[in-house]
Amino acid sequence: METLPYEAQMALVSALTAFLVGGTVSAFGAPAVIGATRLAVSFALRRRFVTGLGISALTGLGFLGSGLTNGSEAESVNILASLFS
């Protein structure tokens, strides 16, 4: 697909998306598809929020840990390596 021009790629992706959405709606009905989409989006947003909090906490711990050393890069690398060995 990478050998196709950009316009052809966009047309194929748009047609495939329309086919998937249209087929799903016609098979299961719009209310069922909207409800399933709403559940999937709310789950993804909740998961994204928790993941973001976890990454933020790890980043804060990294900054805290870097402040505990004397500032020597080699010392920081040695401490980090000792955690995983």
N, C-alpha and C positions, 0 to 999 in steps of 0.2 A: 504494500500500500504506500510505502514511502516513495516509490518511483512515480506515483501519480501526482499531477499538479495539485496545488493547495485547494483550488475550487472543486476539483473532483473528489478529494478527500472529504471536504465539508459536505458535499452533496450526498456521498455515501453514508456518512455518519448521521446526517439529518434524516435520510430515508430509513436507515436502520432504527433510529430512535423512534420515528413516527410509526414504523411497523410494530415495534415492541410495545409502545404505549397504546396504540390503537387496537392491537390484537388483544392485549390484556384487558382493556376496558370493554371491548365487545364480548370477551369470553366471561368475565366475572362481574361486569357492571361497574359503573362509575362510583357509587357509594363504597363498594368493597375495596376498590383500588385506592380511593382517596383515604379511607380509613387505614389501610395497610401502609400507605405512604406516610401518613401522619405518625403512625407508630414507629416506623423506621427512622424518620427524621428526629423525633423526640429522643429515641434511644441513642442515635448518633450524637446529638447535641449534649446529652447527659454524659456520654462516654468521653466526648471531647473536653468537656469542662473538667471532669475528674482527671483526665490525662494531663491537661494543662496545669492543674494544681500540683500534680505529682512532679512534673518537670520543673515547675517553679520552685518547689521545695528542694529538689535535688540541686538546682542551681544555687539556691541560698546556702545549702550545706557546703557546696563547693567553694563559694566565697568565704564562708566561715572557716573552712579547713585551710584555705590558702592564707588566711590571716594568722593562723596558729604557728606557722613556720617562720624562719628568719628571713624569708624572701629568696633563698637560694633555690634556683630551678632544679638543680640536681637533688636537693633534699626533698623537694615536693615530689619528684619522680620516684625517688626511693620509697617514700611513704606510700604512694599510690601503688607501686609495684608490690610492696609487702602485703597490701590488702588482698591482692589476687593470687598470691602464691601459697 
